[in-house]
Amino acid sequence: MPPRASLISLATASPPHELRQPDIIEAVRRVVGDRMKDFARLQPVFVNAGIDRRQSVRSMEWHGAPRDWAERTEAYLEGATELFIDVAERALERAGISGDQIDAVVTVSSTGIATPSLEARAMSRLGFRRDVQRVPVFGLGCAGGVSGLGLAARLAQAKPGSRVLFVCVELCTLAARHDQLTSANIVATALFGDGAAACVLSTEGDGLAIEGAAEHTWPDTLDIMGWQVDPEGFGVIFDRSIPVFAAAHLREAMESMLRELGLRFADVGRFVFHPGGAKVVEAVESALELGQGALVEEREVLRDHGNMSAPTALFVLERVLAGAHRARRLVVAALGPGFTASCIALAS
């Protein structure tokens, strides 16, 4: 068996513009309030989301005007590239290495289209070698931070001694739409923030051991979560039954994934979960019988950053690792489009 990959470093980064939830409520009311008859009924979702503030690559004023696909793409390419460089530099610094020591880069992003992809755009500024292996991944959504980390770990394990940089960048706020007067769009506007996370992985060096990764995709669930694409850009697909679905089906899926990793529930010291929303966090606690209020760091990240899609679970992991009572084994998990549950086991 090849040696296991280890998590050598972990870093997170947020863009500069902070959006306060009360200000967002007022902005959305000005944009859609007179045109959407159900807005008054939906408005409490902003208060009940458990979010105080979020960060964005663009200002509140920019979001206040209608934007087309070209403008959104321009904002994505500029904002995502800068955020990629920022978080990658932090991860490299914490690992004590430079960009030219990286052998492969795994990039996860599902909130914009970049060809050439983000790591190519950041390549010269980060000092990557000409022979660095590039692996851009699109479409994993909220599960991307966990699934992408698992992919990066397998690449590191496949070539012992190599160093793999994993970066996930999501600019969810760019998907806010003025033209879609739907409950799904309002919920997304109440939840979404922008952020990035990065990790360095290798079979050499000190860090948490990556014990393995697993996924579970439920059949006939394509309409639960994802994007629909039209001339204006991405439009969110959010089924209101996501918390109910998680409460009913997550336990069985998690048991199956843990078995694949040779683990049982009793072996896990702490589940670290992507906080998709306040109701999703409650559903996870119920499904996994963790006890109400157990996912403290998940709620803190949701409060301070909103749902950033893929990076969010790694924001939570960073806080858990910084805590005073860190468990020996962690299982990081997320739900994403497919509809898919993804997990990765880490041990000290």
Buried (B, 14 or more C-beta within 10 A) or exposed (E): EEEBBBBBBBBBBBBEBBBEBEEBBEBBBEBBEEEBEEBEEBBEBBEEBBBEBBBBBBEBEBBBEEBEBEBBBEBBBBBBBBBBBBBBBBBBEBBEBEBEBBBBBBBBBBBBBBEEBBBBBBBEBBBBEEEBBBBBBBBBBBBBBBBBBBBBBBBBBEBEEBBBBBBBBBBBBBBBBBBBBBBBBBBBBBBBBBBBBBBBBBBBBEBBBBBBBBBBBBEEBEEBBBBEEEEBBBBBBBBEEBBEBBBEBBBEBBBEBBEBBEBEEEBBBBBBBBBBBBBBBBBBBBBBEBEEEBBEBBBBBBBBBBBBBBBBBBBBBBBBBEEEEEBEBBBBBBBBBBBBBBBBBBBE
